[in-house]
Amino acid sequence: MVQVNFFSTLRQIVGKKTVEIPLLEGGEIRQLVDEIVSCYPALRREILNDQGELYGHIHIFINGRESSFLENALETEISCDDTISIFPAVGGG
């Protein structure tokens, strides 16, 4: 199990800030995303496009580093001790 923190509109869909998602040790970010939408189907249309790819405006942080900047991006392995946070685009003025 890994703990995932959701923010903004995603938190409203999940119903709380932090949830536990089943994922085997050594699983990858992409596998985590699949498990998240399996556990919370309403998130699918919010975070994935029609091809099942993560929208560009969705940001997944692993231990404070955005996944798109990690060497292996969505294929990066994560562990149960990692801090995982998911943010939608945030706008304002």
PyMOL CGO cylinders between C-alpha atoms (Angstrom):
from pymol import cmd
from pymol.cgo import CYLINDER

trace = [
    CYLINDER, 0.00, 0.00, 0.00, 1.13, 3.52, -0.74, 0.3, 1, 1, 1, 1, 1, 1,
    CYLINDER, 1.13, 3.52, -0.74, -0.32, 6.72, 0.61, 0.3, 1, 1, 1, 1, 1, 1,
    CYLINDER, -0.32, 6.72, 0.61, -1.37, 9.27, -1.98, 0.3, 1, 1, 1, 1, 1, 1,
    CYLINDER, -1.37, 9.27, -1.98, -2.25, 12.89, -1.22, 0.3, 1, 1, 1, 1, 1, 1,
    CYLINDER, -2.25, 12.89, -1.22, -4.84, 14.56, -3.46, 0.3, 1, 1, 1, 1, 1, 1,
    CYLINDER, -4.84, 14.56, -3.46, -5.28, 18.30, -3.85, 0.3, 1, 1, 1, 1, 1, 1,
    CYLINDER, -5.28, 18.30, -3.85, -7.92, 20.77, -5.04, 0.3, 1, 1, 1, 1, 1, 1,
    CYLINDER, -7.92, 20.77, -5.04, -10.72, 19.31, -7.17, 0.3, 1, 1, 1, 1, 1, 1,
    CYLINDER, -10.72, 19.31, -7.17, -9.20, 15.83, -7.06, 0.3, 1, 1, 1, 1, 1, 1,
    CYLINDER, -9.20, 15.83, -7.06, -9.55, 15.78, -3.28, 0.3, 1, 1, 1, 1, 1, 1,
    CYLINDER, -9.55, 15.78, -3.28, -13.25, 16.60, -3.65, 0.3, 1, 1, 1, 1, 1, 1,
    CYLINDER, -13.25, 16.60, -3.65, -13.73, 13.57, -5.91, 0.3, 1, 1, 1, 1, 1, 1,
    CYLINDER, -13.73, 13.57, -5.91, -11.80, 11.19, -3.64, 0.3, 1, 1, 1, 1, 1, 1,
    CYLINDER, -11.80, 11.19, -3.64, -13.49, 12.56, -0.52, 0.3, 1, 1, 1, 1, 1, 1,
    CYLINDER, -13.49, 12.56, -0.52, -10.38, 13.04, 1.61, 0.3, 1, 1, 1, 1, 1, 1,
    CYLINDER, -10.38, 13.04, 1.61, -6.83, 14.32, 1.44, 0.3, 1, 1, 1, 1, 1, 1,
    CYLINDER, -6.83, 14.32, 1.44, -4.92, 11.06, 1.81, 0.3, 1, 1, 1, 1, 1, 1,
    CYLINDER, -4.92, 11.06, 1.81, -5.87, 7.57, 0.69, 0.3, 1, 1, 1, 1, 1, 1,
    CYLINDER, -5.87, 7.57, 0.69, -4.07, 4.24, 0.63, 0.3, 1, 1, 1, 1, 1, 1,
    CYLINDER, -4.07, 4.24, 0.63, -3.75, 2.62, -2.79, 0.3, 1, 1, 1, 1, 1, 1,
    CYLINDER, -3.75, 2.62, -2.79, -2.74, -1.03, -3.22, 0.3, 1, 1, 1, 1, 1, 1,
    CYLINDER, -2.74, -1.03, -3.22, 0.58, -1.26, -5.02, 0.3, 1, 1, 1, 1, 1, 1,
    CYLINDER, 0.58, -1.26, -5.02, 3.34, -3.82, -4.68, 0.3, 1, 1, 1, 1, 1, 1,
    CYLINDER, 3.34, -3.82, -4.68, 6.77, -2.62, -3.62, 0.3, 1, 1, 1, 1, 1, 1,
    CYLINDER, 6.77, -2.62, -3.62, 8.70, -1.59, -6.70, 0.3, 1, 1, 1, 1, 1, 1,
    CYLINDER, 8.70, -1.59, -6.70, 5.58, -0.69, -8.68, 0.3, 1, 1, 1, 1, 1, 1,
    CYLINDER, 5.58, -0.69, -8.68, 5.82, 2.18, -11.12, 0.3, 1, 1, 1, 1, 1, 1,
    CYLINDER, 5.82, 2.18, -11.12, 4.01, 5.51, -11.20, 0.3, 1, 1, 1, 1, 1, 1,
    CYLINDER, 4.01, 5.51, -11.20, 2.03, 4.39, -14.26, 0.3, 1, 1, 1, 1, 1, 1,
    CYLINDER, 2.03, 4.39, -14.26, 0.82, 1.31, -12.34, 0.3, 1, 1, 1, 1, 1, 1,
    CYLINDER, 0.82, 1.31, -12.34, -0.15, 3.56, -9.43, 0.3, 1, 1, 1, 1, 1, 1,
    CYLINDER, -0.15, 3.56, -9.43, -2.26, 5.71, -11.76, 0.3, 1, 1, 1, 1, 1, 1,
    CYLINDER, -2.26, 5.71, -11.76, -4.02, 2.57, -13.03, 0.3, 1, 1, 1, 1, 1, 1,
    CYLINDER, -4.02, 2.57, -13.03, -4.76, 1.49, -9.45, 0.3, 1, 1, 1, 1, 1, 1,
    CYLINDER, -4.76, 1.49, -9.45, -6.03, 4.97, -8.54, 0.3, 1, 1, 1, 1, 1, 1,
    CYLINDER, -6.03, 4.97, -8.54, -8.60, 5.01, -11.34, 0.3, 1, 1, 1, 1, 1, 1,
    CYLINDER, -8.60, 5.01, -11.34, -9.55, 1.44, -10.49, 0.3, 1, 1, 1, 1, 1, 1,
    CYLINDER, -9.55, 1.44, -10.49, -10.26, 2.47, -6.88, 0.3, 1, 1, 1, 1, 1, 1,
    CYLINDER, -10.26, 2.47, -6.88, -11.82, 5.84, -7.83, 0.3, 1, 1, 1, 1, 1, 1,
    CYLINDER, -11.82, 5.84, -7.83, -13.40, 5.52, -11.31, 0.3, 1, 1, 1, 1, 1, 1,
    CYLINDER, -13.40, 5.52, -11.31, -14.67, 9.13, -11.25, 0.3, 1, 1, 1, 1, 1, 1,
    CYLINDER, -14.67, 9.13, -11.25, -11.03, 10.27, -11.40, 0.3, 1, 1, 1, 1, 1, 1,
    CYLINDER, -11.03, 10.27, -11.40, -10.49, 8.64, -14.81, 0.3, 1, 1, 1, 1, 1, 1,
    CYLINDER, -10.49, 8.64, -14.81, -12.03, 11.50, -16.80, 0.3, 1, 1, 1, 1, 1, 1,
    CYLINDER, -12.03, 11.50, -16.80, -10.25, 14.05, -14.61, 0.3, 1, 1, 1, 1, 1, 1,
    CYLINDER, -10.25, 14.05, -14.61, -6.71, 12.71, -14.94, 0.3, 1, 1, 1, 1, 1, 1,
    CYLINDER, -6.71, 12.71, -14.94, -6.61, 10.54, -18.11, 0.3, 1, 1, 1, 1, 1, 1,
    CYLINDER, -6.61, 10.54, -18.11, -7.35, 11.38, -21.74, 0.3, 1, 1, 1, 1, 1, 1,
    CYLINDER, -7.35, 11.38, -21.74, -9.25, 9.10, -24.15, 0.3, 1, 1, 1, 1, 1, 1,
    CYLINDER, -9.25, 9.10, -24.15, -6.05, 7.12, -24.86, 0.3, 1, 1, 1, 1, 1, 1,
    CYLINDER, -6.05, 7.12, -24.86, -5.53, 6.45, -21.15, 0.3, 1, 1, 1, 1, 1, 1,
    CYLINDER, -5.53, 6.45, -21.15, -2.56, 8.83, -20.87, 0.3, 1, 1, 1, 1, 1, 1,
    CYLINDER, -2.56, 8.83, -20.87, -2.13, 11.30, -18.04, 0.3, 1, 1, 1, 1, 1, 1,
    CYLINDER, -2.13, 11.30, -18.04, -3.28, 14.80, -18.96, 0.3, 1, 1, 1, 1, 1, 1,
    CYLINDER, -3.28, 14.80, -18.96, -0.46, 17.32, -19.17, 0.3, 1, 1, 1, 1, 1, 1,
    CYLINDER, -0.46, 17.32, -19.17, -2.10, 19.50, -16.53, 0.3, 1, 1, 1, 1, 1, 1,
    CYLINDER, -2.10, 19.50, -16.53, -2.04, 16.73, -13.91, 0.3, 1, 1, 1, 1, 1, 1,
    CYLINDER, -2.04, 16.73, -13.91, 1.10, 16.80, -11.80, 0.3, 1, 1, 1, 1, 1, 1,
    CYLINDER, 1.10, 16.80, -11.80, 2.33, 13.82, -9.80, 0.3, 1, 1, 1, 1, 1, 1,
    CYLINDER, 2.33, 13.82, -9.80, 5.06, 14.52, -7.27, 0.3, 1, 1, 1, 1, 1, 1,
    CYLINDER, 5.06, 14.52, -7.27, 7.20, 11.80, -5.74, 0.3, 1, 1, 1, 1, 1, 1,
    CYLINDER, 7.20, 11.80, -5.74, 9.09, 13.03, -2.67, 0.3, 1, 1, 1, 1, 1, 1,
    CYLINDER, 9.09, 13.03, -2.67, 8.65, 16.61, -3.85, 0.3, 1, 1, 1, 1, 1, 1,
    CYLINDER, 8.65, 16.61, -3.85, 9.88, 16.02, -7.43, 0.3, 1, 1, 1, 1, 1, 1,
    CYLINDER, 9.88, 16.02, -7.43, 7.51, 16.20, -10.37, 0.3, 1, 1, 1, 1, 1, 1,
    CYLINDER, 7.51, 16.20, -10.37, 7.33, 12.86, -12.16, 0.3, 1, 1, 1, 1, 1, 1,
    CYLINDER, 7.33, 12.86, -12.16, 7.86, 14.41, -15.62, 0.3, 1, 1, 1, 1, 1, 1,
    CYLINDER, 7.86, 14.41, -15.62, 11.32, 15.54, -14.47, 0.3, 1, 1, 1, 1, 1, 1,
    CYLINDER, 11.32, 15.54, -14.47, 12.35, 12.17, -13.07, 0.3, 1, 1, 1, 1, 1, 1,
    CYLINDER, 12.35, 12.17, -13.07, 14.75, 10.13, -15.19, 0.3, 1, 1, 1, 1, 1, 1,
    CYLINDER, 14.75, 10.13, -15.19, 12.20, 7.41, -15.93, 0.3, 1, 1, 1, 1, 1, 1,
    CYLINDER, 12.20, 7.41, -15.93, 9.11, 9.65, -15.76, 0.3, 1, 1, 1, 1, 1, 1,
    CYLINDER, 9.11, 9.65, -15.76, 5.98, 7.49, -15.30, 0.3, 1, 1, 1, 1, 1, 1,
    CYLINDER, 5.98, 7.49, -15.30, 8.09, 4.32, -15.32, 0.3, 1, 1, 1, 1, 1, 1,
    CYLINDER, 8.09, 4.32, -15.32, 9.84, 5.43, -12.12, 0.3, 1, 1, 1, 1, 1, 1,
    CYLINDER, 9.84, 5.43, -12.12, 9.60, 2.83, -9.37, 0.3, 1, 1, 1, 1, 1, 1,
    CYLINDER, 9.60, 2.83, -9.37, 8.04, 3.96, -6.13, 0.3, 1, 1, 1, 1, 1, 1,
    CYLINDER, 8.04, 3.96, -6.13, 8.15, 2.52, -2.66, 0.3, 1, 1, 1, 1, 1, 1,
    CYLINDER, 8.15, 2.52, -2.66, 5.71, 2.47, 0.23, 0.3, 1, 1, 1, 1, 1, 1,
    CYLINDER, 5.71, 2.47, 0.23, 7.84, 5.08, 2.02, 0.3, 1, 1, 1, 1, 1, 1,
    CYLINDER, 7.84, 5.08, 2.02, 7.60, 7.64, -0.80, 0.3, 1, 1, 1, 1, 1, 1,
    CYLINDER, 7.60, 7.64, -0.80, 5.49, 10.77, -0.41, 0.3, 1, 1, 1, 1, 1, 1,
    CYLINDER, 5.49, 10.77, -0.41, 3.12, 10.91, -3.37, 0.3, 1, 1, 1, 1, 1, 1,
    CYLINDER, 3.12, 10.91, -3.37, 1.01, 13.96, -4.18, 0.3, 1, 1, 1, 1, 1, 1,
    CYLINDER, 1.01, 13.96, -4.18, -1.28, 14.58, -7.14, 0.3, 1, 1, 1, 1, 1, 1,
    CYLINDER, -1.28, 14.58, -7.14, -2.31, 18.06, -8.23, 0.3, 1, 1, 1, 1, 1, 1,
    CYLINDER, -2.31, 18.06, -8.23, -4.62, 19.26, -11.00, 0.3, 1, 1, 1, 1, 1, 1,
    CYLINDER, -4.62, 19.26, -11.00, -3.82, 22.51, -12.80, 0.3, 1, 1, 1, 1, 1, 1,
    CYLINDER, -3.82, 22.51, -12.80, -4.31, 25.43, -10.47, 0.3, 1, 1, 1, 1, 1, 1,
    CYLINDER, -4.31, 25.43, -10.47, -5.36, 28.79, -11.82, 0.3, 1, 1, 1, 1, 1, 1,
    CYLINDER, -5.36, 28.79, -11.82, -6.19, 32.09, -10.36, 0.3, 1, 1, 1, 1, 1, 1,
    CYLINDER, -6.19, 32.09, -10.36, -5.46, 35.70, -10.57, 0.3, 1, 1, 1, 1, 1, 1,
]
cmd.load_cgo(trace, "trace")
